[in-house]
Structure formats: C-alpha cells, structure tokens
Amino acid sequence: MKWTDIHDIAIELCDAHPDVDPLRVNFVDLRQWVVDLPGFDDDPDRCGEKILEAIQAAWIEESE
C-alpha cells in the first residue's frame, strides 16, 4: 500500500484498531499506525496533513 491507497488504508486501520474512535486519533499516532500496517510500503516522509485528513475521513466513513 502507498499513501494514495486511502480507502485500503482505512479498511486496514478499522481491522487493526477496532476499538479506536478515529475522530480522537491525533495525526502523529495516525501516521505511525499507517506506517506500521502490514503491506504498507511507501516513504514515511511522503505524507502530509492533507493525506492524513483524507485517511481519517475514510476511516470514519468505514467505521460507521
């Protein structure tokens, strides 16, 4: 997975952190959790706030 695979990342985050409210996750933790996902293979430094916002929004949608 790459940073641009926002929907896939959101699904994986739902599976990896089922008891976490995505609205309460700070971007520092979110970034680390994405980097730690199995199958994630992208440069950790290529991530910006807009990507994290999109991932968080997709995660919120996926968890509903």
N, C-alpha and C positions, 0 to 999 in steps of 0.2 A: 504494500500500500504506500501511496505517496500522500503528501499534504492535500493534494487536489481530490483525493478519494473521500470526500467529506461524508457522503452517505454511508459508505462502508465503514469508515472510522466510527461514526455514530452508532452503528449496529454493534460493532465490537466493544465500544465503551458501555453500551447497555448490558451486554453479556458479562463484561469484566467487572462492572461496578453496579450490580442490580439494586443495591440499597442506597445509592447516592442520588441526591436531588441535583440534577445538572444546573439548576438555577443558582445553587450555592457553591459551585466549584470555581475557585479562582483560576486565572489563566496560567499561573505558574504551575499549579498542580495539573491542570488540563493538558498543558504542553508535555509534561513529563509522562503522564498516563498514555498519551498518544505515542510518544517515542517508545514506551515500554511495551506497546501492543505487539503480540506475535504477528509476524508478517509485515510489520512496518519497516520500510526500507527507503528512507529519504534522509536528506541532510537536516538534522535538527535545527540548524540555523536558518533554514529557508522559510521558517514560519513567522508570520506576523500577526498582529492583533486582529486583522480582518479575517484571516483564516480561522483563528481560534473562535471568533464570534460566530462564524458560519458553522463550525463543528458543534459549538454549544447549542446553537439554534436547531440543528439537525438532530442532536441528541435529545433535546427537549421534545421535539416532534416525535421521535422514535419511541420515547418512553411513555407517551400518552396513549 
